[in-house]
Amino acid sequence: MAIGFVLITTEPGQEKVVRERLENIALVTGGWMLFGEYDLIAKVQADDEYDLTRCIVEEIRPMPGIVETKTLIGAEL
């Protein structure tokens, strides 16, 4: 299982719209609005890192209303 957390900065006023769009992505298993440097955080879970990366690069990053993302990928120790 591959897990990533995507920190998202949105265009002003687009937080709610982006959050609603994230809810429609199958691999997004959680999402929260934030206060501070980032506007949203999305939890993404996939069977492998390839599918995780594809989801982030092809479905989340190009989404209208998103200005910037930073991804943290979990590692098993």
C-alpha positions as CSV (number, residue, x, y, z in Angstrom):
1,M,0.0,0.0,0.0
2,A,1.3,3.4,-0.9
3,I,0.1,6.5,1.0
4,G,0.7,10.2,0.2
5,F,-0.4,13.5,1.7
6,V,-0.8,16.3,-0.8
7,L,-0.6,19.8,0.7
8,I,-2.6,22.2,-1.6
9,T,-2.6,25.9,-2.1
10,T,-5.7,27.1,-4.0
11,E,-6.6,30.3,-5.7
12,P,-8.4,32.7,-3.3
13,G,-12.0,31.5,-2.7
14,Q,-11.5,28.2,-4.4
15,E,-11.0,26.0,-1.3
16,K,-14.5,24.6,-1.2
17,V,-14.7,23.9,-4.9
18,V,-11.3,22.1,-4.9
19,R,-12.2,20.1,-1.9
20,E,-15.5,18.9,-3.6
21,R,-13.5,17.9,-6.7
22,L,-11.0,16.0,-4.6
23,E,-13.9,14.0,-3.1
24,N,-14.7,12.6,-6.6
25,I,-11.2,11.1,-7.1
26,A,-11.3,7.4,-6.2
27,L,-7.8,7.3,-4.6
28,V,-8.4,10.3,-2.4
29,T,-9.4,8.7,0.9
30,G,-9.5,11.9,3.1
31,G,-9.4,15.6,2.8
32,W,-9.3,18.5,5.2
33,M,-9.3,22.3,5.0
34,L,-6.3,23.9,6.7
35,F,-5.4,27.3,8.2
36,G,-1.9,28.5,7.6
37,E,0.5,28.1,4.7
38,Y,-1.7,25.6,2.9
39,D,-5.4,25.6,2.2
40,L,-6.1,21.9,2.0
41,I,-4.6,18.5,2.6
42,A,-5.6,15.3,0.8
43,K,-4.8,11.8,1.8
44,V,-4.2,9.5,-1.3
45,Q,-4.0,5.7,-1.0
46,A,-3.1,3.3,-3.8
47,D,-1.9,-0.3,-4.2
48,D,1.5,0.9,-5.4
49,E,3.6,4.0,-5.9
50,Y,2.9,4.1,-9.6
51,D,-0.8,4.5,-9.1
52,L,-0.3,7.0,-6.3
53,T,2.0,9.1,-8.5
54,R,-0.3,8.9,-11.5
55,C,-3.2,10.1,-9.4
56,I,-1.3,13.1,-8.0
57,V,0.3,14.1,-11.3
58,E,-2.7,13.5,-13.6
59,E,-5.7,14.1,-11.5
60,I,-4.8,16.4,-8.6
61,R,-2.1,18.8,-9.8
62,P,-3.9,19.9,-13.0
63,M,-7.2,20.6,-11.3
64,P,-8.6,24.1,-11.9
65,G,-8.3,26.3,-8.8
66,I,-5.0,24.7,-7.6
67,V,-2.0,27.0,-7.5
68,E,0.6,24.7,-5.9
69,T,1.0,21.3,-4.3
70,K,3.6,19.7,-2.1
71,T,3.5,15.9,-1.7
72,L,4.6,13.9,1.3
73,I,4.9,10.2,0.6
74,G,4.8,7.8,3.5
75,A,7.5,5.2,3.9
76,E,7.4,1.9,5.8
77,L,10.3,1.4,8.2
